[in-house]
Amino acid sequence: MNILFLFADQMHRDAMRCMGNADVHTPNLDRLAGEGVLFRNAYSNCPICTPFRINLFTGLYTSQTDTFANAVPIPDACHTLADALNDGGVRTGYVGKWHIGGKGNGPIPEELRGGFNEFVGYQCYNGFYEDVCFYDEDGQERCYDRHRTDVTTDLALSRLEGMADDPFALFVSYQAPHYPVQPAEPYAAMYRDAPIHRRPNCDEIDPYTRTWSPPSPWPPGECPDYLRYGDDLDAYLRLYYAMVTQIDANVGRLLDKLEELGVADETVVVFTADHGDMQGSHGLKNKRLPFEESAGIPLVVRVPGGAQGLVTEALVSGIDFYPTCLDYAGLPPVADLPGTNFAPLTQGDAQILNGPVFSEMDEWKMVRESRWKLVVEGEAYEPTHLYNLGSDPYELENLIDDPTQADRIRALRAEIVDWQAMTARTAV
């Protein structure tokens, strides 16, 4: 099978109509879910941009690669997913935001491209209308006067046309809906004055975050983005959902191109994101946090001839994409990777995936097993949060001080300790 792997930036898992969010319009993602599998419990192993990408392309936990910061490179010792696909005779291509080994606009040298042979992208640039520049395999700069999301798809469509006659794996990375939320006007107009229904755990916040790539030149109160949605969470959400709908429309363009090229029945389509967005839940914003809105990611997978219309509570995470993509490509597994191949589930076979899955930043570690989730902090792995996500999906009741949960806390903490010992032994 070919692979078309699409992922957004800072899109939380509930920002799709098929996940029950009536405020957002995602007809193409909903259609993709109806024709494939919708995962309700997918996780980022490290909910921040670069670390997720390194999880994805190395199949390793962030603790194993020690890449907890943005803009760091993939360690030289890693045999990447692109390397493994190349070894198996698959044409590998990448389009869009890279954010590995640097940031900003500028050519991405071959040694930073993770083994992808065909490449057109940029590191990390938070403007969606200005300086929309991409750099190809030869370092040639191409700049455009159209929205970054649409240009990303235009380039992906061109690459698909050039790859479709061979076995291929094309990865397409969107900067949207990452702040500053700047949707194209037709999508913004869809949400103007639309009602917003906030999550039950949401508190009032100022959703504005200044950008660093490029550095925002204005004081917060003078920034044009702040003037559009600063101190107004509902305005932010409308613009965010507009950006999601714009991504959705571009997913539709890519699905149509697979049909036009006659390869839709030979191509697995994956849609996910690197991490979520708190958007006021628990009074917080952005990412880097163990809460569901930050660590949870969307995941929809369509496999030709596979499961259709399946909605699953299976627990999967970013490190699982490496072994799963190799299975889709018909290639043998790579030894000593910690991830789980979830391809059988999407192909219509019975597969039980109850965890554990792990997520982490330097300051905290998290385990999800079955319906339970434990968070620990610090070098002593001090338990700080326990949630029963089966009965409390918005994490409103922290059970960490409930004496009836003491044994469960000890057992889940032991899983985290054992996992961290494993990553220490297998660090690259």
Long-range contacts (C-beta under 8 A, 24 or more apart in sequence): 1-266, 1-267, 1-268, 1-303, 1-304, 1-328, 1-329, 1-330, 2-167, 2-168, 2-169, 2-170, 2-263, 2-266, 2-267, 2-268, 3-90, 3-168, 3-169, 3-170, 3-267, 3-268, 3-270, 3-325, 3-328, 3-329, 4-160, 4-170, 4-172, 4-254, 4-258, 4-267, 4-268, 4-269, 4-270, 5-169, 5-170, 5-171, 5-172, 5-270, 5-321, 5-325, 6-171, 6-172, 6-174, 6-251, 6-254, 6-269, 6-270, 6-271, 6-272, 7-56, 7-171, 7-172, 7-173, 7-174, 7-270, 7-271, 7-272, 7-273, 7-274, 8-174, 8-176, 8-177, 8-244, 8-247, 8-271, 8-272, 8-273, 8-274, 8-298, 9-49, 9-97, 9-173, 9-174, 9-175, 9-176, 9-177, 9-178, 9-273, 9-274, 10-177, 10-178, 10-179, 10-273, 10-274, 10-275, 10-276, 10-277, 10-286, 10-287, 11-176, 11-177, 11-244, 11-247, 11-273, 11-276, 11-277, 11-297, 11-298, 12-273, 12-276, 12-277, 12-279, 12-293, 12-294, 12-296, 12-297, 12-298, 13-40, 13-42, 13-273, 13-276, 13-292, 13-296, 13-297, 13-298, 13-299, 14-199, 14-293, 14-296, 15-177, 15-240, 15-241, 15-244, 15-298, 16-244, 16-298, 16-300, 18-300, 19-298, 22-197, 23-194, 23-195, 23-196, 23-197, 23-237, 23-241, 24-241, 24-244, 24-245, 25-190, 25-241, 25-245, 25-248, 26-244, 26-245, 26-248, 27-248, 27-252, 28-248, 28-249, 28-251, 28-252, 28-255, 29-248, 29-251, 29-271, 29-298, 29-300, 31-255, 32-251, 32-255, 32-269, 32-271, 32-300, 32-302, 33-300, 33-309, 33-311, 34-308, 34-309, 35-302, 35-308, 35-309, 36-269, 36-300, 36-301, 36-302, 36-303, 36-306, 36-307, 36-308, 36-310, 36-346, 37-300, 37-301, 37-302, 37-303, 37-306, 37-307, 37-310, 37-311, 37-312, 37-345, 37-346, 38-299, 38-300, 38-310, 38-311, 38-312, 39-299, 39-300, 39-301, 39-312, 39-314, 39-316, 40-311, 40-312, 40-313, 41-296, 41-313, 41-314, 41-315, 41-316, 41-368, 42-272, 42-296, 42-297, 42-298, 42-299, 42-316, 42-317, 43-295, 43-296, 43-297, 43-315, 43-316, 43-317, 43-318, 43-357, 43-359, 43-368, 44-273, 44-274, 44-275, 44-276, 44-295, 44-296, 44-297, 44-317, 44-318, 44-359, 45-317, 45-318, 45-319, 45-357, 45-358, 45-359, 45-360, 46-318, 46-359, 46-360, 46-361, 47-274, 47-275, 47-276, 47-287, 47-288, 47-289, 47-290, 47-294, 47-295, 47-359, 47-361, 48-274, 48-275, 48-287, 48-288, 48-361, 49-99, 49-124, 49-274, 49-275, 50-99, 50-100, 52-274, 52-275, 52-318, 53-98, 53-99, 53-100, 53-173, 53-274, 54-100, 55-317, 55-318, 55-319, 56-81, 56-318, 56-321, 56-322, 57-81, 57-82, 57-100, 57-114, 57-115, 57-322, 58-322, 58-428, 59-319, 59-321, 59-322, 59-323, 59-334, 59-337, 59-338, 59-339, 60-319, 60-337, 60-338, 60-426, 60-428, 61-319, 61-338, 61-358, 61-360, 61-419, 61-423, 62-360, 63-360, 63-420, 63-423, 63-424, 63-427, 64-338, 64-423, 64-426, 64-427, 64-428, 65-427, 65-428, 66-427, 68-361, 68-362, 70-99, 70-103, 70-124, 71-99, 71-100, 71-101, 71-102, 71-103, 71-123, 71-124, 72-100, 72-101, 73-100, 73-101, 73-112, 74-100, 74-101, 74-112, 74-114, 75-428, 77-428, 78-428, 79-334, 80-114, 80-115, 81-114, 81-115, 81-321, 81-322, 81-325, 81-326, 82-113, 82-114, 82-115, 82-116, 82-117, 82-169, 83-114, 83-115, 84-322, 84-326, 84-331, 84-334, 85-169, 85-325, 85-326, 85-329, 85-331, 86-115, 86-117, 87-331, 88-326, 88-329, 88-330, 88-331, 89-167, 90-167, 90-168, 90-169, 90-329, 90-331, 91-117, 91-118, 91-163, 91-166, 91-167, 91-168, 91-169, 92-116, 92-117, 92-118, 92-168, 92-169, 92-170, 92-171, 93-117, 93-118, 93-119, 93-159, 93-163, 93-168, 93-169, 93-170, 93-171, 94-118, 94-119, 94-120, 94-121, 94-170, 94-171, 94-172, 94-173, 95-119, 95-120, 95-121, 95-152, 95-155, 95-156, 95-159, 95-170, 95-171, 95-172, 95-173, 96-121, 96-122, 96-152, 96-155, 96-156, 96-172, 96-173, 96-174, 96-175, 97-121, 97-122, 97-123, 97-124, 97-125, 97-173, 97-174, 97-175, 98-122, 98-123, 98-124, 98-173, 99-123, 99-124, 103-212, 103-213, 104-213, 104-214, 105-131, 105-133, 106-135, 107-135, 107-139, 107-141, 108-135, 109-139, 110-137, 116-171, 118-159, 118-162, 118-163, 120-155, 120-159, 121-173, 123-213, 124-175, 124-213, 125-175, 125-213, 125-214, 126-175, 126-178, 126-179, 126-180, 126-211, 126-212, 126-213, 126-214, 127-180, 127-182, 127-211, 127-214, 128-175, 128-176, 128-180, 128-182, 128-183, 129-182, 131-214, 147-183, 147-184, 147-246, 148-175, 148-176, 149-174, 149-175, 149-176, 149-184, 149-243, 149-246, 149-247, 149-250, 150-184, 150-246, 150-250, 152-250, 153-250, 153-253, 153-254, 156-254, 157-253, 157-254, 157-257, 160-254, 160-257, 160-258, 160-261, 161-257, 161-261, 164-261, 164-262, 164-263, 167-329, 169-325, 169-329, 172-254, 174-247, 174-250, 176-243, 176-244, 176-246, 176-247, 177-240, 177-243, 177-244, 177-247, 177-277, 179-207, 179-208, 179-209, 179-211, 179-225, 179-286, 180-209, 180-211, 180-225, 181-225, 181-229, 181-236, 181-239, 181-240, 181-242, 181-243, 182-225, 182-239, 182-243, 183-239, 183-242, 183-243, 183-245, 183-246, 184-246, 187-242, 187-243, 187-245, 187-246, 187-249, 188-238, 188-239, 188-242, 190-242, 190-245, 191-238, 191-239, 191-241, 191-242, 191-245, 192-238, 194-238, 194-241, 196-234, 196-237, 196-238, 198-233, 198-234, 198-237, 198-280, 199-279, 199-280, 199-281, 199-293, 199-394, 200-394, 200-396, 201-281, 201-282, 201-394, 201-395, 201-396, 202-233, 202-279, 202-280, 202-281, 203-280, 203-281, 203-282, 203-283, 204-233, 204-280, 205-233, 205-280, 205-283, 205-284, 205-285, 206-230, 206-231, 206-233, 207-232, 207-233, 207-236, 207-237, 207-279, 207-280, 207-285, 208-236, 209-285, 209-286, 233-279, 233-280, 236-279, 237-279, 240-277, 240-279, 264-304, 265-304, 265-305, 266-304, 267-304, 268-301, 268-302, 268-303, 268-304, 268-328, 268-346, 269-301, 269-302, 270-299, 270-300, 270-301, 270-321, 270-325, 271-298, 271-299, 271-300, 271-301, 272-297, 272-298, 272-299, 272-300, 272-321, 273-297, 273-298, 281-394, 282-395, 288-361, 290-359, 290-361, 290-364, 290-366, 290-373, 290-375, 290-385, 291-395, 292-389, 292-393, 292-394, 292-395, 295-359, 295-366, 301-346, 303-328, 303-343, 303-346, 303-347, 305-347, 305-348, 306-346, 306-347, 306-348, 307-345, 307-346, 307-347, 307-348, 310-345, 312-345, 314-342, 314-345, 314-351, 314-352, 314-353, 314-354, 315-353, 315-354, 315-355, 315-356, 315-357, 315-368, 315-369, 316-340, 316-342, 316-353, 316-357, 317-357, 317-358, 317-359, 336-426, 338-422, 338-426, 356-415, 356-419, 358-416, 358-419, 365-416, 365-419, 365-420, 366-416, 367-412, 367-415, 367-416, 367-419, 369-412, 369-415, 372-408, 372-412, 374-409, 374-412, 374-413, 374-416, 376-413, 376-416, 381-413, 381-416, 381-417, 381-420, 383-409, 383-413, 386-412
